[in-house]
């Protein structure tokens, strides 16, 4: 890997982590298409830290408010009808399904579903679901109308993102739309729900890195990847929230379907 590849993969991670088009798919497909070598675990850790910092900074004031409200509800042993307290517990319980699934099945899914053709199937299928659900179901419910039931359903959807090509944001936003949330509300809850799970993923990878005992990548490459994933992550969050105020998810659905078709054709014609 060189510095150019590090920057490109960081940009890919930051953009695709938050847009509903699957970061795991793109980080497998880019090296596959371009003939690049796997940069290794240390680089993955730094890419995740970049997107973690992006979502933390973008929603910093929201997180401070929600964490304060959550701490108050724990101290007082009461939730009541305060929206920030309720949102804290929605995020807490919504994270559990993906956390359990990652703990139990991460290695299995990572080892079994990394074939470009299998990734293409997941890309196309979720793209179809996103297009169909977003066009069929009303977008009437704001984030303030979210319930614990909604949070759990979105949390279960997030757990399916263990399969490369599904997309964490794609799965959670699709489920949010199925539940009748507005597009902006589905995106905002998806972004906030991403912070605990990205933190857990980064911590899991750091543990693996410590067990591995070596970094194996120049520090300059790690910093370049982290910086580019952070910048592109902030840009993608800002873009999607503002884009969905006036548009739907069809652009991303068709992109997924087109990319899946391209991967299948490329695989057939090249034999890879």
Secondary structure, DSSP 8 states (H G I E B T S, - for coil): --HHHHHHHHHHHHHHHHTTT-HHHHHHHHHHHHT-----HHHHHHHHHHHHHHHHHHTHHHHHHHHHHHHHHHHHT--TT-HHHHHHHHHHHHHHHHHHHHHHHHHHHHHHS-SHHHHHHHHHHHHHHHHHHHHHS---B-GGG--HHHHHHHHHHHHGGGSTTS-HHHHHHHHHHHTTB-HHHHHHHHHHHHHHHHHHHHHHHHHHHHHH----S-HHHHHHHHHHHHHHHHHHHHHHHHHTTT--SHHHHHHHHHHHHHHHHHHHHH--
